[in-house]
Amino acid sequence: MSWIYLVAAGLLEVVWAYFMKQSEGFTRLIPTSITIVTMIASFALLAVAMRTLPLSTAYTVWTGIGAVGAFIVGTFLLGEPANAMRIAAASFIIIGLVLMKLS
């Protein structure tokens, strides 16, 4: 169950990062509100997952999901570049997450 909470926390990190960008520096109410709510939920789920998962594993996976997810959202929804170096970097993060899970 902890892994489910952790993945959900990571996905919520992607959501709050996206809406933080949409908030235009916290100047738009709805995106700012979504950012704050999903940020709190993400932290709460991370905290629950850390009851049984090691800090090093939980935090690494949480930030990895957020980083790769933000890259994917940025590329497909915001039109950010997806050159070979950025794709390779995201791939290395995914490999690291898999290795962390296997360890």
Buried (B, 14 or more C-beta within 10 A) or exposed (E): EBBEBBBBBBBBBBBBBBBBBBBEEEEBEEBBEBBBBBBEBBBEBBEBBBEEBEEEBBBBBBBBBBBBBBBBBBBEEEEEEBEEEBEEBBEEBBEEBEEBEEE
